[in-house]
């Protein structure tokens, strides 16, 4: 294990390999120590996505707006769905749906790209001292940046619709915390598995499409009772979307019990995902 100067991230990887990485704060120390490196790759990820396009980063705003308009038109205008305990108009329904899309998008955007991430960056695998764990984390950072831009669009929709911006928006970092932790853990896990199981990328894409409709994004889920509601709440993204919507749209505090439990589970997911990645990454070079 290299123990050279900590300032040179290309020459050192002082994070213990293997399951010693199960320390609950090891992953956080690693990312904080390499924060400038992490941000550099996140910016590269954002820029690479829009390189060569005329609108550039503006696509990060245009894409969610187009999705919002299509989904709202289909579900609200054509199918006649309306949001419970709220005004029955296009803008009100759109803002409720958009909150769910923003939260879900952070997870979906990261985990659908993670399985092929290491394979697509095979040149870094051959560099023994390169901290490969930064690559999946940079996907998550880029997804969070996109979600913040989408939140700006949501704020504009709220203001245009004559609705109120609530003080409960201050709770957003607490809702983002389990979302980011869960996404990090799943991204590390899938990035590692994707090196050995190339079909996992296709499987994840299908699962995310199903998960979109199993998560209360286009509907509130309040009418579900009994085993149906229990099954819905076992979906961690459902807990995140519901709490996201509470602090953004409803002006209410998060549901603390569910959010606390989910944060603990998400932290465990991040720790295990990071440890698994660190353990298995030594075999990447033999496969790629």
LUMBALUM-976708 format. One record per residue (C-alpha): residue in one letter; residue number from 1; x, y, z. Coordinates in nm, 3 decimals. Layout:
BEGIN
+--------+-----+---------+---------+---------+
! residu ! num !      xx !      yy !      zz !
+--------+-----+---------+---------+---------+
!      A ! NUM !       X !       Y !       Z !
...
+--------+-----+---------+---------+---------+
END
This chain:
BEGIN
+--------+-----+---------+---------+---------+
! residu ! num !      xx !      yy !      zz !
+--------+-----+---------+---------+---------+
!      X !   1 !   0.000 !   0.000 !   0.000 !
!      X !   2 !   0.145 !   0.333 !  -0.108 !
!      X !   3 !   0.210 !   0.592 !   0.163 !
!      X !   4 !   0.357 !   0.879 !  -0.033 !
!      X !   5 !   0.242 !   1.239 !  -0.006 !
!      X !   6 !  -0.133 !   1.288 !   0.018 !
!      X !   7 !  -0.126 !   1.590 !  -0.215 !
!      X !   8 !  -0.048 !   1.378 !  -0.520 !
!      X !   9 !  -0.362 !   1.177 !  -0.595 !
!      X !  10 !  -0.202 !   1.015 !  -0.896 !
!      X !  11 !   0.079 !   0.868 !  -0.688 !
!      X !  12 !  -0.104 !   0.753 !  -0.383 !
!      X !  13 !  -0.399 !   0.547 !  -0.276 !
!      X !  14 !  -0.382 !   0.537 !   0.101 !
!      X !  15 !  -0.729 !   0.390 !   0.132 !
!      X !  16 !  -0.696 !   0.037 !   0.262 !
!      X !  17 !  -0.791 !  -0.219 !   0.005 !
!      X !  18 !  -1.044 !  -0.490 !   0.064 !
!      X !  19 !  -1.301 !  -0.522 !   0.335 !
!      X !  20 !  -1.101 !  -0.300 !   0.570 !
!      X !  21 !  -1.289 !  -0.030 !   0.373 !
!      X !  22 !  -1.604 !  -0.127 !   0.565 !
!      X !  23 !  -1.525 !   0.142 !   0.819 !
!      X !  24 !  -1.841 !   0.361 !   0.805 !
!      X !  25 !  -1.649 !   0.681 !   0.730 !
!      X !  26 !  -1.370 !   0.544 !   0.509 !
!      X !  27 !  -1.556 !   0.621 !   0.186 !
!      X !  28 !  -1.630 !   0.977 !   0.302 !
!      X !  29 !  -1.267 !   1.042 !   0.400 !
!      X !  30 !  -1.157 !   0.909 !   0.063 !
!      X !  31 !  -1.392 !   1.137 !  -0.134 !
!      X !  32 !  -1.318 !   1.442 !   0.079 !
!      X !  33 !  -0.943 !   1.389 !   0.043 !
!      X !  34 !  -0.989 !   1.373 !  -0.334 !
!      X !  35 !  -1.264 !   1.637 !  -0.358 !
!      X !  36 !  -1.085 !   1.847 !  -0.622 !
!      X !  37 !  -1.015 !   1.537 !  -0.827 !
!      X !  38 !  -1.376 !   1.424 !  -0.784 !
!      X !  39 !  -1.513 !   1.762 !  -0.894 !
!      X !  40 !  -1.282 !   1.766 !  -1.196 !
!      X !  41 !  -1.421 !   1.435 !  -1.318 !
!      X !  42 !  -1.778 !   1.541 !  -1.244 !
!      X !  43 !  -1.729 !   1.854 !  -1.457 !
!      X !  44 !  -1.577 !   1.638 !  -1.729 !
!      X !  45 !  -1.882 !   1.412 !  -1.712 !
!      X !  46 !  -2.118 !   1.709 !  -1.748 !
!      X !  47 !  -1.920 !   1.871 !  -2.028 !
!      X !  48 !  -1.875 !   1.543 !  -2.215 !
!      X !  49 !  -2.247 !   1.481 !  -2.220 !
!      X !  50 !  -2.317 !   1.805 !  -2.406 !
!      X !  51 !  -1.996 !   1.844 !  -2.604 !
!      X !  52 !  -2.064 !   1.942 !  -2.964 !
!      X !  53 !  -2.428 !   2.040 !  -2.905 !
!      X !  54 !  -2.549 !   2.393 !  -2.974 !
!      X !  55 !  -2.742 !   2.431 !  -2.649 !
!      X !  56 !  -2.470 !   2.278 !  -2.430 !
!      X !  57 !  -2.554 !   2.264 !  -2.060 !
!      X !  58 !  -2.895 !   2.417 !  -2.141 !
!      X !  59 !  -3.004 !   2.063 !  -2.234 !
!      X !  60 !  -2.994 !   1.987 !  -1.861 !
!      X !  61 !  -3.291 !   2.225 !  -1.833 !
!      X !  62 !  -3.463 !   2.149 !  -2.163 !
!      X !  63 !  -3.473 !   1.769 !  -2.122 !
!      X !  64 !  -3.659 !   1.757 !  -1.787 !
!      X !  65 !  -3.902 !   2.026 !  -1.906 !
!      X !  66 !  -3.988 !   1.823 !  -2.217 !
!      X !  67 !  -4.031 !   1.509 !  -2.007 !
!      X !  68 !  -4.249 !   1.702 !  -1.767 !
!      X !  69 !  -4.475 !   1.837 !  -2.041 !
!      X !  70 !  -4.516 !   1.496 !  -2.207 !
!      X !  71 !  -4.588 !   1.306 !  -1.885 !
!      X !  72 !  -4.825 !   1.573 !  -1.757 !
!      X !  73 !  -5.012 !   1.590 !  -2.088 !
!      X !  74 !  -5.053 !   1.212 !  -2.104 !
!      X !  75 !  -5.145 !   1.145 !  -1.740 !
!      X !  76 !  -5.331 !   1.466 !  -1.653 !
!      X !  77 !  -5.487 !   1.583 !  -1.977 !
!      X !  78 !  -5.551 !   1.254 !  -2.160 !
!      X !  79 !  -5.598 !   1.008 !  -1.872 !
!      X !  80 !  -5.759 !   1.266 !  -1.646 !
!      X !  81 !  -5.546 !   1.207 !  -1.338 !
!      X !  82 !  -5.537 !   1.482 !  -1.078 !
!      X !  83 !  -5.343 !   1.532 !  -0.760 !
!      X !  84 !  -5.520 !   1.457 !  -0.436 !
!      X !  85 !  -5.600 !   1.748 !  -0.206 !
!      X !  86 !  -5.475 !   2.000 !  -0.458 !
!      X !  87 !  -5.601 !   2.229 !  -0.735 !
!      X !  88 !  -5.701 !   2.047 !  -1.052 !
!      X !  89 !  -5.492 !   2.236 !  -1.305 !
!      X !  90 !  -5.204 !   2.157 !  -1.537 !
!      X !  91 !  -4.936 !   2.359 !  -1.355 !
!      X !  92 !  -5.022 !   2.222 !  -1.008 !
!      X !  93 !  -5.008 !   1.863 !  -1.132 !
!      X !  94 !  -4.688 !   1.935 !  -1.324 !
!      X !  95 !  -4.504 !   2.069 !  -1.020 !
!      X !  96 !  -4.601 !   1.764 !  -0.812 !
!      X !  97 !  -4.482 !   1.528 !  -1.084 !
!      X !  98 !  -4.166 !   1.725 !  -1.148 !
!      X !  99 !  -4.060 !   1.696 !  -0.783 !
!      X ! 100 !  -4.072 !   1.319 !  -0.816 !
!      X ! 101 !  -3.885 !   1.323 !  -1.147 !
!      X ! 102 !  -3.605 !   1.536 !  -1.001 !
!      X ! 103 !  -3.552 !   1.302 !  -0.706 !
!      X ! 104 !  -3.583 !   0.983 !  -0.912 !
!      X ! 105 !  -3.353 !   1.123 !  -1.180 !
!      X ! 106 !  -3.051 !   1.143 !  -0.949 !
!      X ! 107 !  -3.067 !   0.769 !  -0.883 !
!      X ! 108 !  -3.172 !   0.662 !  -1.233 !
!      X ! 109 !  -2.914 !   0.875 !  -1.413 !
!      X ! 110 !  -2.629 !   0.733 !  -1.206 !
!      X ! 111 !  -2.712 !   0.362 !  -1.180 !
!      X ! 112 !  -2.802 !   0.319 !  -1.548 !
!      X ! 113 !  -2.457 !   0.444 !  -1.650 !
!      X ! 114 !  -2.258 !   0.276 !  -1.373 !
!      X ! 115 !  -2.243 !  -0.083 !  -1.512 !
!      X ! 116 !  -2.039 !   0.015 !  -1.819 !
!      X ! 117 !  -1.842 !   0.296 !  -1.657 !
!      X ! 118 !  -1.522 !   0.106 !  -1.583 !
!      X ! 119 !  -1.525 !  -0.074 !  -1.917 !
!      X ! 120 !  -1.563 !   0.257 !  -2.099 !
!      X ! 121 !  -1.269 !   0.399 !  -1.904 !
!      X ! 122 !  -1.042 !   0.096 !  -1.940 !
!      X ! 123 !  -0.735 !   0.316 !  -1.986 !
!      X ! 124 !  -0.756 !   0.414 !  -1.618 !
!      X ! 125 !  -0.769 !   0.052 !  -1.504 !
!      X ! 126 !  -0.414 !  -0.011 !  -1.621 !
!      X ! 127 !  -0.291 !   0.274 !  -1.403 !
!      X ! 128 !  -0.245 !   0.091 !  -1.075 !
!      X ! 129 !  -0.232 !   0.409 !  -0.869 !
!      X ! 130 !  -0.544 !   0.563 !  -1.023 !
!      X ! 131 !  -0.834 !   0.587 !  -0.771 !
!      X ! 132 !  -1.103 !   0.414 !  -0.977 !
!      X ! 133 !  -1.361 !   0.466 !  -0.701 !
!      X ! 134 !  -1.375 !   0.831 !  -0.809 !
!      X ! 135 !  -1.540 !   0.743 !  -1.141 !
!      X ! 136 !  -1.876 !   0.616 !  -1.005 !
!      X ! 137 !  -1.878 !   0.895 !  -0.745 !
!      X ! 138 !  -1.832 !   1.155 !  -1.019 !
!      X ! 139 !  -2.146 !   1.021 !  -1.190 !
!      X ! 140 !  -2.343 !   1.088 !  -0.871 !
!      X ! 141 !  -2.201 !   1.439 !  -0.832 !
!      X ! 142 !  -2.294 !   1.518 !  -1.194 !
!      X ! 143 !  -2.646 !   1.382 !  -1.138 !
!      X ! 144 !  -2.689 !   1.599 !  -0.827 !
!      X ! 145 !  -2.578 !   1.906 !  -1.025 !
!      X ! 146 !  -2.836 !   1.823 !  -1.293 !
!      X ! 147 !  -3.104 !   1.785 !  -1.026 !
!      X ! 148 !  -3.023 !   2.129 !  -0.883 !
!      X ! 149 !  -3.066 !   2.279 !  -1.230 !
!      X ! 150 !  -3.399 !   2.098 !  -1.256 !
!      X ! 151 !  -3.499 !   2.242 !  -0.920 !
!      X ! 152 !  -3.441 !   2.586 !  -1.069 !
!      X ! 153 !  -3.692 !   2.496 !  -1.341 !
!      X ! 154 !  -3.935 !   2.379 !  -1.073 !
!      X ! 155 !  -3.903 !   2.708 !  -0.884 !
!      X ! 156 !  -3.984 !   2.894 !  -1.205 !
!      X ! 157 !  -4.292 !   2.673 !  -1.259 !
!      X ! 158 !  -4.408 !   2.740 !  -0.904 !
!      X ! 159 !  -4.370 !   3.116 !  -0.947 !
!      X ! 160 !  -4.541 !   3.115 !  -1.289 !
!      X ! 161 !  -4.828 !   2.912 !  -1.145 !
!      X ! 162 !  -4.881 !   3.164 !  -0.866 !
!      X ! 163 !  -4.797 !   2.908 !  -0.597 !
!      X ! 164 !  -4.591 !   2.958 !  -0.282 !
!      X ! 165 !  -4.225 !   2.879 !  -0.225 !
!      X ! 166 !  -4.221 !   2.714 !   0.115 !
!      X ! 167 !  -3.972 !   2.759 !   0.400 !
!      X ! 168 !  -3.956 !   2.380 !   0.418 !
!      X ! 169 !  -3.713 !   2.391 !   0.124 !
!      X ! 170 !  -3.450 !   2.428 !   0.396 !
!      X ! 171 !  -3.503 !   2.058 !   0.469 !
!      X ! 172 !  -3.388 !   1.959 !   0.119 !
!      X ! 173 !  -3.028 !   1.871 !   0.222 !
!      X ! 174 !  -3.170 !   1.619 !   0.471 !
!      X ! 175 !  -3.376 !   1.456 !   0.197 !
!      X ! 176 !  -3.085 !   1.460 !  -0.046 !
!      X ! 177 !  -2.860 !   1.282 !   0.206 !
!      X ! 178 !  -3.015 !   0.930 !   0.183 !
!      X ! 179 !  -3.066 !   0.975 !  -0.193 !
!      X ! 180 !  -2.697 !   1.050 !  -0.249 !
!      X ! 181 !  -2.579 !   0.776 !  -0.012 !
!      X ! 182 !  -2.803 !   0.513 !  -0.172 !
!      X ! 183 !  -2.700 !   0.620 !  -0.522 !
!      X ! 184 !  -2.332 !   0.610 !  -0.432 !
!      X ! 185 !  -2.359 !   0.260 !  -0.289 !
!      X ! 186 !  -2.552 !   0.122 !  -0.588 !
!      X ! 187 !  -2.320 !   0.295 !  -0.837 !
!      X ! 188 !  -2.006 !   0.148 !  -0.679 !
!      X ! 189 !  -2.166 !  -0.196 !  -0.667 !
!      X ! 190 !  -2.293 !  -0.190 !  -1.026 !
!      X ! 191 !  -1.972 !  -0.039 !  -1.163 !
!      X ! 192 !  -1.776 !  -0.329 !  -1.014 !
!      X ! 193 !  -2.023 !  -0.597 !  -1.126 !
!      X ! 194 !  -2.044 !  -0.449 !  -1.475 !
!      X ! 195 !  -1.682 !  -0.535 !  -1.543 !
!      X ! 196 !  -1.757 !  -0.906 !  -1.507 !
!      X ! 197 !  -2.125 !  -0.921 !  -1.606 !
!      X ! 198 !  -2.171 !  -0.708 !  -1.917 !
!      X ! 199 !  -2.544 !  -0.789 !  -1.943 !
!      X ! 200 !  -2.613 !  -0.620 !  -1.612 !
!      X ! 201 !  -2.641 !  -0.283 !  -1.786 !
!      X ! 202 !  -2.941 !  -0.400 !  -1.990 !
!      X ! 203 !  -3.099 !  -0.553 !  -1.681 !
!      X ! 204 !  -3.060 !  -0.231 !  -1.482 !
!      X ! 205 !  -3.221 !  -0.030 !  -1.764 !
!      X ! 206 !  -3.529 !  -0.254 !  -1.758 !
!      X ! 207 !  -3.549 !  -0.245 !  -1.378 !
!      X ! 208 !  -3.532 !   0.135 !  -1.374 !
!      X ! 209 !  -3.816 !   0.158 !  -1.625 !
!      X ! 210 !  -4.030 !  -0.064 !  -1.401 !
!      X ! 211 !  -3.920 !   0.121 !  -1.089 !
!      X ! 212 !  -4.031 !   0.451 !  -1.236 !
!      X ! 213 !  -4.393 !   0.338 !  -1.236 !
!      X ! 214 !  -4.364 !   0.156 !  -0.901 !
!      X ! 215 !  -4.246 !   0.480 !  -0.740 !
!      X ! 216 !  -4.516 !   0.740 !  -0.661 !
!      X ! 217 !  -4.406 !   0.994 !  -0.920 !
!      X ! 218 !  -4.710 !   1.027 !  -1.144 !
!      X ! 219 !  -4.944 !   0.962 !  -0.850 !
!      X ! 220 !  -4.935 !   1.041 !  -0.477 !
!      X ! 221 !  -4.985 !   0.688 !  -0.346 !
!      X ! 222 !  -5.209 !   0.814 !  -0.065 !
!      X ! 223 !  -5.497 !   0.594 !  -0.177 !
!      X ! 224 !  -5.291 !   0.278 !  -0.138 !
!      X ! 225 !  -5.363 !   0.093 !   0.184 !
!      X ! 226 !  -5.265 !  -0.227 !   0.356 !
!      X ! 227 !  -5.017 !  -0.454 !   0.186 !
!      X ! 228 !  -5.007 !  -0.237 !  -0.126 !
!      X ! 229 !  -4.889 !   0.065 !   0.070 !
!      X ! 230 !  -4.643 !  -0.147 !   0.268 !
!      X ! 231 !  -4.498 !  -0.282 !  -0.055 !
!      X ! 232 !  -4.468 !   0.070 !  -0.195 !
!      X ! 233 !  -4.289 !   0.199 !   0.115 !
!      X ! 234 !  -4.036 !  -0.084 !   0.094 !
!      X ! 235 !  -3.914 !   0.092 !  -0.219 !
!      X ! 236 !  -3.649 !   0.336 !  -0.086 !
!      X ! 237 !  -3.708 !   0.570 !  -0.378 !
!      X ! 238 !  -4.074 !   0.598 !  -0.274 !
!      X ! 239 !  -3.969 !   0.725 !   0.069 !
!      X ! 240 !  -3.733 !   0.975 !  -0.093 !
!      X ! 241 !  -3.988 !   1.100 !  -0.348 !
!      X ! 242 !  -4.261 !   1.138 !  -0.086 !
!      X ! 243 !  -4.035 !   1.338 !   0.145 !
!      X ! 244 !  -3.895 !   1.539 !  -0.145 !
!      X ! 245 !  -4.249 !   1.635 !  -0.242 !
!      X ! 246 !  -4.340 !   1.721 !   0.117 !
!      X ! 247 !  -4.062 !   1.975 !   0.157 !
!      X ! 248 !  -4.084 !   2.121 !  -0.194 !
!      X ! 249 !  -4.456 !   2.121 !  -0.272 !
!      X ! 250 !  -4.646 !   2.080 !   0.052 !
!      X ! 251 !  -4.452 !   2.306 !   0.284 !
!      X ! 252 !  -4.422 !   2.028 !   0.540 !
!      X ! 253 !  -4.131 !   1.873 !   0.727 !
!      X ! 254 !  -4.008 !   1.528 !   0.619 !
!      X ! 255 !  -4.153 !   1.218 !   0.780 !
!      X ! 256 !  -3.870 !   1.179 !   1.025 !
!      X ! 257 !  -3.908 !   0.811 !   1.112 !
!      X ! 258 !  -3.900 !   0.688 !   0.755 !
!      X ! 259 !  -3.628 !   0.933 !   0.657 !
!      X ! 260 !  -3.407 !   0.837 !   0.952 !
!      X ! 261 !  -3.439 !   0.464 !   0.883 !
!      X ! 262 !  -3.372 !   0.517 !   0.514 !
!      X ! 263 !  -3.065 !   0.732 !   0.587 !
!      X ! 264 !  -2.921 !   0.453 !   0.803 !
!      X ! 265 !  -2.993 !   0.192 !   0.533 !
!      X ! 266 !  -2.848 !   0.419 !   0.264 !
!      X ! 267 !  -2.532 !   0.476 !   0.468 !
!      X ! 268 !  -2.492 !   0.100 !   0.500 !
!      X ! 269 !  -2.541 !   0.070 !   0.122 !
!      X ! 270 !  -2.268 !   0.329 !   0.060 !
!      X ! 271 !  -2.027 !   0.155 !   0.297 !
!      X ! 272 !  -2.088 !  -0.191 !   0.149 !
!      X ! 273 !  -2.082 !  -0.065 !  -0.210 !
!      X ! 274 !  -1.753 !   0.116 !  -0.154 !
!      X ! 275 !  -1.594 !  -0.180 !   0.025 !
!      X ! 276 !  -1.708 !  -0.421 !  -0.248 !
!      X ! 277 !  -1.564 !  -0.195 !  -0.518 !
!      X ! 278 !  -1.234 !  -0.158 !  -0.334 !
!      X ! 279 !  -1.212 !  -0.532 !  -0.281 !
!      X ! 280 !  -1.282 !  -0.640 !  -0.636 !
!      X ! 281 !  -1.115 !  -0.361 !  -0.834 !
!      X ! 282 !  -0.782 !  -0.543 !  -0.819 !
!      X ! 283 !  -0.926 !  -0.799 !  -1.062 !
!      X ! 284 !  -1.043 !  -0.543 !  -1.319 !
!      X ! 285 !  -0.718 !  -0.548 !  -1.513 !
!      X ! 286 !  -0.742 !  -0.924 !  -1.562 !
!      X ! 287 !  -1.083 !  -0.894 !  -1.728 !
!      X ! 288 !  -1.063 !  -0.576 !  -1.933 !
+--------+-----+---------+---------+---------+
END
